[in-house]
Amino acid sequence: MSENKRPDYISVAADESLPASQAGILALAHVLVMNVFVVAVLIAGALGLSDVEGTQLIQSSFLGAGIATLIQVLFFLRLPVAQGASFVPLGAVIGIYVGTGSFSAVMGASLVASLAVFALGLSGLYKHVIRALIPNLVSGIIIMVIGLALMPTAFNSNIFISNDQLSIGQNIGLAGLTVLVLVATTLIGQYVKSLNRPMQYTSVIIALAVGTLAAQLMGGIDWSAVASAPWISMPLFAFIDYKLSFDPASIATMLIIFMVVLAETTGTWYAIASVSGEAIDDNRINRGVIGEGISNFINSLVGATPTASFSSNAGIIAITGVASRQVFVGVGILFIILAFFGKLSALINIIPTAVIGGIFAMVAFQIFMAGLNLVHPHLSDTRNQYVVGMSILVTLGVVLLPADIIAQTPNLVQYFLNSPIAMGALTAMLANQIFPQVKN
């Protein structure tokens, strides 16, 4: 058992309670800093979903986050954590949708992968599998190739386009303005220490707001979808709004991605435990993995992309000194309420594609840099440099491979060639296993 001494700044521990009004206010603060809708907005923009489809996807993201949060806080991990849509599966979701033309294939792959995660947690094999197949080097490479593969989508599907309201030039300008605002607010937080936390949590929302305002001044926003959206509406549900289909290549892709998500969220659990003074050991980690499997199984049935614990909540715990799980039960309840608030999701969904593209490009860059930071300590080894280099080359090669060449390959091969992330990840895992380790 890893015992974490309760920090001096923690005034309310995880097992302690506080008045419902205070818990509700603190839960709202956690909800506001999480931006759990961003992944759904990026997916809707990249895939050109209709207003109704985009709104439903956002609602499902809220619902999935709420259910996953309650499952982990009340039953399995039992740490003060909040769950939300992870950025790691973003490229895989887009790639599977484009490759199969089916949202049902995305959810079917997620369902199978979540069952595999559940089995890993139940058997206690999680740590052994992760250490063998996805050590830190490979985890970092996979995160790098995710960012790398997403960058062309940000530009080609979101920025270098025109529509009835905005020209290509206007869209490039909007994307540039959004990026500048995002970078500026982030740097303000870096240079003005008193604003570090506020800017960290609000920079994305500020950038989206400024970009959307600029688009409104250009006449580039159609408010009719918001006007026609009902105040209360339903998110997506399997077998009602979509079917589940099970494509082998999509499942293989999602299995890899889920392993990386687990590695990411496990790190967050250690951070939350440290900040809150909670103990954490292999048994608790395994319970958390079981919770992830159950949560994402349910997510696949409510149209939500895979969720993971958010590290931003650790900062709020440190600022407020409140680590009570009661607050995070409130977070889950608030997310579930928001899932049925159709007018709000429709409002989020009208953010212009180019504004989303600017955020999308920066998210891809930040994902790439996060992977690079994990890889960097290993780059003094020539052998590891080749593992990294081959993975990046394969990823870029698949990204740039002409569509007519892909069309000439067998169907199973096409599915993988339509997923640069899967190809890059498989290359990293295989190369790391095949290339001999340097003996000192």
N, C-alpha and C positions, 0 to 999 in steps of 0.2 A: 504493500500500500504506500503510495506516494503522498505523504502528509504535507500539506501546505499550511504554514502558519497564517492565522487570520491577520491580514494587514491592519495597521492602525487606522486607516481611513475608512474601513468597513464598519458602519454603524448598525446595519441590519444584515444579518447573515442569511444564507440560503434557506435555512429551516425556519427562520423567524418570519412573523407576519407584521403587517402594519395596517392602518385604517384603509378601508376600501377606496376612499376618495384619493388618498395619496398614491395608492397602488395604481389607480386608474390614470392619474396624471403622469406618473413615471412610465407606465406602459405606453402612453401616447408618445412620450419623448423617444422611446426606443423605436416605435413604429415609424416616426418621422425621419429618423436618421438612416433607416435601412434601405429605402428606395427599392423595395422588392419588385416593383413594376417594371424596372428598366429592362430586364432581360426580355420580358414579354413584348415590350415596345420595340426593342431591337429586332426581335424575330418577326414581328408583324411588318415592320418596315422593310426588312431584307427580303421577305417573301411576297411582299405586295398584297397582304391580306386585305379583305374588304373591311369596311368600318365595323360591321357587326362581328366579323370573325376576330378582328383585333381587340375589340371591346371584351368579347367573351374570353379571349386568351388572358387578358389582364385580370379579369375577375377570377379565372381559374388559378392564376398565380397567387392572388390573395388567399383564396381558399386553401390551396396546397400549403402555403406558408403557415396558415393558422392551424391546420390539422397537424402538420409535422411538428410545430412548436409544442402543442399540447401533448402529443405522443411522447416527445423526448422529455419534457419538463415533468410530466405527471407520472410516467410509467417506466421509462427505460434509463436514459442517461441521468436524469434527475439533477442536472446542473442548471444554473440560471442562464439558459441559452435561448436564442430566438432563431428560427429557421426561415430561410428565404431562397428564392431561385438562385442557383449557383451560376456564375458566368462560365465555368469550365465546360459544360455541355453545349454551350451556345453554337459553336461551329458544327458539332455533331448533329444537333437538332436541325439546323439549316441544311446541312449536307444530306441527311437522310430524307428530309422532305423533298429537296430538289431531285435527289437520285431516284426516289420511288414515286414522287408526286402524291404522297399520301401522308396525312397527319396521323392516320391510324398506325402506320409503320413506326413512327416515332414513339407513340404510346405503347405499342406492342413490344418494341425493343426495350423500353424503360421498364415495363412490367417484368420481363424475363430477367433483366439485369438486377432489378430490385430483389427478386427471389434468390439470385446468386449471392447478393450481399447479405440477405437474411440468413442463408445457409452458412456463410463465412462467420458471421457473428455467433450463430447458435453452436457451431462446431468448435469455436475458439481458434480457427485456423487463419483468421484475418491477418494478424501480424506476420505470420510465417509466409503467407502468399505475397503480401506487400513487400516484405524484405527481399524475397527471392526474385520476383518479377519486376517490381517497381521501386528500386532503391532511390535515394535522393537524386542521383544523376539522371536516371530515366524519368522520374517524376518531373524534374526541371525541364528536360527536353520536351516531354509531352506538353507541358504548359507553354513552352516556347513555340512549338509548332501550331498549337491552337491559336495563339496570337497572330502568328505569321499567316496562317490560312484564312483568318478572318479579315485581314487588311484589304485584300482586293474586293471582297463583298461590300465593305464600307464605302468604297469609292464607286464601284461599278453599279451597285444596286441602290445606293442611297444618295450619292452626291452628283455623279456625272450623268444626270438624267434631267428631263424636262417634263412638265405636265401642263394642264390647262391654266394653272395659276402662275407658275414660275418657270423662267427660262433656265438653261443650264448655268449661265453666268450668275443668275440670282441664287441658284442653289449652291454653287461653289462659294459665293459670298456669305450665305447663311451658315454653311458648314464652317468656314473660316472664322466667322464671328463667334460661333458657339465654342470652337476650340480655344480661341483667344480668351474668352471669358472664363472657361474652365481652367486654363493654365494660370490666368491672372489670379483667380480666387484661391487656387491651390498655393500659389507662391506667396500671396498675402498671408496665408496661414503659416507658411514656413518662416517668413521674415518677421511677422508680428506675433510673438508667442502667445499673447492673450487671445488671439483670434484663431489659433491653431485648431482647436477642437471644433468650433463653430464652422470654420471654412471646410474642414475635413468632411463634416457631415452634410453640408448644404451646397457644396460647390457644384455638384451635378444638377441639383434642382435650380440653382441660380442660372447656370448655363442654359438649361432647357427653357427657363422663363424668358431670358433675354433673347435667345434665338427665336422663340415663338412670338414674342412681341415684335421683333424686327420683321418676321414673316407677315404678321398682321398688318404692319404699316405698308408692306409691299402688296397687300391684297392677296396673300397666298394661303389664307386659312378659310376653309369652308365650315361654318358653324352649324350647318343643317343636321349633321349626325348627332351633335350634342342636343340640339333642340328636339329631335325626334326620339332620342333615347329615353326609355322609361326610367323613372327614379329607382324602381326596384326591378331587377331582372335576374335571370339564372345564369350561372357560369356553365361551362361545358361538362357533360357527363357521358361516360362510355355507354355504348349500346343505345343511347338516345340521340346524342349529337354526332357521334362518330363510332365506327367499329374498331376493333383491334385486329391488326394483321401482324404476322410474324415472318419477317424477312431475315434470312440467316446472316447476310452481311451487315445489316443494320443492327442486329442483336450483338454481333461480334464487336462492332464499333462501340456500342453503348456499354458493353461489359468493360472494355478498356477505360472508357471515360468515367464510369462509376468507380473504378479502382482509384483513379486520380482524384475524384471528388472526395472519396473516403480519406485519402492521404491528406488532402487539404483540410477537411473538416476536423480530422483528428488533431491536427496542429492547433486549430481554434479551440478545441476542448481543453487542451493543456493551458492555453492562454487564459481562458475563462476561469479555469480552476485556480490558476495562480493569482489572478486578480481578486477573485472572490474568497480565497482562502479555503477552498474545498479540496478534499482528498481525491486522488485519481489513481487508478491502477488498471491492470489488464482486464480484470473482471468488469469494471465499470466501462472500459472502452468497448469490450465485447457487447455489453448491454446496449451501448450507444449505437454500435453497428447493427444490431438487431433492430433497434428503433429506426435507423436510416432505411433498412430494407422494408419494414412495414410502412413507413411514411411514404416512400417513393412508389411502393405498390399502390397505395391509395391515390397518390398523385397521378399515376398513369390512368386511373379510373375517373379522375375529375379534370382531366385535360391540362394538368400542370407539369411543367418541366422539372427535372430533378432539383431537390432542395439540399441545402447544407447549412451549417451553423454560421452566423455572421460574426466576424471578429470585431466589427464596429461597436457591438454591445458591450465589449470589455471596457471600452473607453467611458461609456455612460455609467457603468458600474463604478469605475474609479472616480468619476466626477461626483456622482451623487452619494457614494458610500453605501448604496443599497443593492444587495445581492439577492434579495428575497425571491424565491421561485414564484411567490404570489404575483409579483409584478409581471413575470413572463407568462403566467396563465392569462393575465389581462392582455398581453401582447397577442397571444393566440386568438383570444375571443375577438379583439378588435379587427384582426385580419379577416376572420370569418364574416364579421359584419360587413366589412368593406367589399367582400366578394359578391354581395348581393346588391351593391350600390351602383346600379348601371350607369347613372348619369355621370358619376365621378370617373368611371373607367372609360366612358366615351370621351370625356374631356381630356383625359391623359392621351387617348388614342389619336386625337387630332393634331398632336405635335407634328410639324412638317417633317417629311422624310429626310430632307437635307440636314435639319437640326439633329435628328436621330443619327444621321450619318457622321456628323462631327463627333458626337459622343461615342458612337460605335468605333470610329477610327482610334480615338484615344483609349477606349477600353481595350481594343486589340493591342495597342502599343503597351499598355500597362500590364496586360496578361503576358506579353512577350518578355517584358522586363522582369516580371516576377519570376518567370522561368529561368531567365538568365542569371538572376541573383542566386537561385538554387544551384545552377550549373557551375557558376564561376569558381567556387573553391576547388573544383575537380579538374580545371582546365590546364593545370601544370603538367598533367600526364598526357603524353602524345596519344596513347591508346584511347583515352577519353575524348580527346579532340576529334579523332576520327569517328567515334560513335556519334558525337554531336553533329559533325559535318555531314555525315551520310544521312542522318535523319532530316536535317534541314534541306539538303539537296533533293532527297526524295519528295519531301513536302512541296518544295517549289516546282519540281518537275511535274508533279501531279496537278498542281494549281494551273500551270501553264500548258499542260497537255491539250492539244486541239481536240475539240469535241468529236470531229469526224474519225479520229484515230480511236478514241474511247468506244465509239459506236461499233467498231469492227471487232471488238474483243467479246468473249463469251459473257453472258449476263452476270454471272457471279463475279467475274473480274471487273465488269463495269461498275458494280455497286461499290467496290473498294476504290476504284479509280475516281469515282465521284466523291470520295471522302479523303481529301488530303490529310486530314487529322488522323484518321485510322491508319493510313499508309505510313505517315511519319512516326506514329506511336509504335506500330509493329516493327518498323525498322529499328527504332531505339531499343526495344526490348530484345529483339533477336541479336542485334549487333553487340549489345552488352553481355549476352549469354555466350556468343560465339567467339568474340575477340578475346584472346588470352589475357589474363591479368598480368601486369608487370610485377616480377618478383624482385623484391628489394634485397 
